[in-house]
Amino acid sequence: MRRPRLLVLAFSPLASDARVLRQVGLLAQDFDVTTLGYGPRPAGVVEHLRLPDDVVPWRTNRALLVARRWQAAYDRAPVVAAARRLLTPGRWDAVLANDVQTVPLAMTLGARGVHVDLHEYATRQNEDSWRWRRFVAPFHAWILRTWVTRAASVSAVGEALAFAYRNEFGLDPRVVPNAAPYADRAPEPVANPLRLVHSGLARRSRSLEVMLDAVRLTRRPVTLDLYLMPNDPAYLAELRTASADLPQVRWRDPVAPSQLNARLAQADVGLFVLPPVTFNYRYTLPNKLFDFVQARLAVVVGPSPEMARLVHRHGCGVVLPDFEAASLAATLEGLSDEQVLRYKQASHAAAEPLSAEQQITGWRDDLEAIVKGRPRARTRRRGALDGASQLADHPRR
């Protein structure tokens, strides 16, 4: 019996896109998976359609955006044109479209249905930029209302974002968090000095200097290992210069997602303090939090609601009262080795229930329903909560 054929679309470098790699790892067990994206072929797929490296994924004709000629702007985007040259409609039973930019393309491929993984909140993703708010946000809103509402099913990374999509666009996303695969390891003993670690993107809006300032302020002996992707080389250079007086800060080369767990497990405490400068930052529930749990680390995070809820629920760390370096430094000083070990043990207890094997099966359920002709309802009455907390600043129509 022929296995169903699935196309996974993403306008991103797949080798470093942990969420897409988790989709492929899960779905290749039951589907013949073809991927389309940047970079080399992921493991486990039957075919990879590689976008040209010189095609910029976010480039769109500004004049068309200003004129609100949304469909023309989409159709003429270089990445869409490049993808169409690689794709043959009618080849796949189902399509998994990542982020809003891939959705209009996915809907033209003649599949039985399209599942859209929205990741974060598309219309507020870079809202700290006025250019983005003026030109891109309305374009994304058009894609959501015109194309995503036609999808067979939808998913998002957290409860808060799912509620916001439901409230503004009438969608009903299934929540599929950025959970990491289960790692079979035990917590390591707590070291002296205390070993801190952070991994992720080097973006100015993430205010990574907060961690450097905290290391400078704390009187406790610590080390801080940083695994940062060079998204903004100028900002990364500034951070390195700012840490010149901090020999305890160690700049590590970024590693592939498959190698990250072993590197993180050499630490004691995973740090992530993200000031809420955008809607998505405020309600972030990132890969790294689940990576820290699988590495059996104690976790220290800012008071971001989604992360705080998970840390409190599993007792695996500390939620800071604010996003300031002084609070982080004081928290590090106040942590005893016994507390750190207890938090590491709590991460150990939470590792299986928070693993990808238990958290991300919703993608498979929705895609199997598409293939069988019984897709899950994609829309719901606005304002329905399903247990999610109300948002103080959720988008309104």
Order of alpha helices (4+ residues) and beta strands (2+ residues): beta-alpha-beta-beta-alpha-alpha-alpha-beta-alpha-beta-alpha-beta-alpha-beta-beta-alpha-beta-alpha-beta-alpha-beta-alpha-alpha-beta-alpha-beta-alpha-alpha-alpha-alpha
